[in-house]
Amino acid sequence: MLLIFALAGGANAFPAGAERDADGRYMNRYADLSKSQGFLSWQWTRLTEGLPRPPKAPTPQMPFNEALIRQPQGLAQVTWIGHSSVLYQIDGVNLLLDPVYAEYASPLPPLGPKRAQPPGIPFESLPHIDGVLISHNHYDHLDLDSVRRLMQQPGGSPVFFVPSGVDQWFNDNVAGAQTAGEHRNVIALDWDESAILAGKQQALTMRFLAVQHWSARSLSDRNKTLWGSWVVEHPRFRFWFAGDLAYSPDIEDIARQHGGFDLAAIPIGVYDPRWFMKRAHVDPAEATQVFRTIRARNAFAIHWGTFDGLSDESLDEPPIAFERARQEAAIPADAFRLLRIGETRSYNPVSRSTATQAKP
């Protein structure tokens, strides 16, 4: 049985946790995203100009390596399931980040963004999941059916680490959720708070850090729950999962207080039109800037190529723009990677990584 212990945040230049407005809605530290600006104008432009246009090529995909997932290589291993869904395996512990197995990233399917590529690992082929980390409650990051299935997995539920306020959503929607008491399996954290997951060999520390974004699952609950990024700290390996974010001074704060990661998952997609998306999403050039600022040794791209219609760029545009930005930033191709859906890579706690992947 994995044990969990809540920890207070460490030394920080900010008051503990996120601030709220008079209505109890969470606020970003450096920007006001309490209201959507220009949404209707954006939707009208999309309609009249026929955006997004169909991709010219599908998102690269490969068969997942089930043997490698069952017996990971190296100390740490990642498999890109698609969009922001990642299987992270570290020292015998299996973690899922933002697992979304839904066909539509929408509250009203079949309306809304539709999955263009199947998940890189079928749900039935996942190993037993010890922990699930959720960055925020948008439908392309938090899927009700996926977390319900994980809660009922054979061998016992994982521990769900969620932003503050999302624990109440679990209470209301997910049978088996326990958010209080000795046997709780849903742990809600505020910014700069941490929790410990006692793993097979070494304890893992989960840190929840501020980034600039927002939350909502309906027209009336904007910013009623928190959002953020996750650091998974092993004594010999540190992984940062950015979730969704704009480029903001939060990145410099993370670099100053926690930077120097062995591995990072950084979004590169859902960025057009910039006049609308810039406040909440980085584009590929900003993603390379994030990589540089946080001093990551290795990184891979997430948040692209999976759900059609989340933004105006075609599904195949982010990797093209990213490769151009990576080269302009003089970042080696093996340092900040584009993975194929279903691809697995293994890492050791040194500056260079050993790559292990399945054959197509």
Secondary structure, DSSP 8 states (H G I E B T S, - for coil): ---EEEE---S-SS-SS--B-TTS-B--SS---SS--SHHHHHHHHHHHT-S---SS---B----HHHHHS--SSEEEEEEETTEEEEEETTEEEEES----SBSSSSTTSS-EESS--SS-GGG-----EEE----STTT--HHHHHHHHT-TT---EEEEETTHHHHHHHH-TT---SSTT--EEEE-TTEEEEEE-SSSEEEEEEE--B----SSSS-TTSS---EEEEEETTEEEEE--S-BSSHHHHHHHHHH---SEEEEE-----SHHHHTTT---HHHHHHHHHHTT-S-EEEES-SSEETSSSS-TTHHHHHHHHHHHHTT--TTTEE---BT-EEEE-SSSS--------
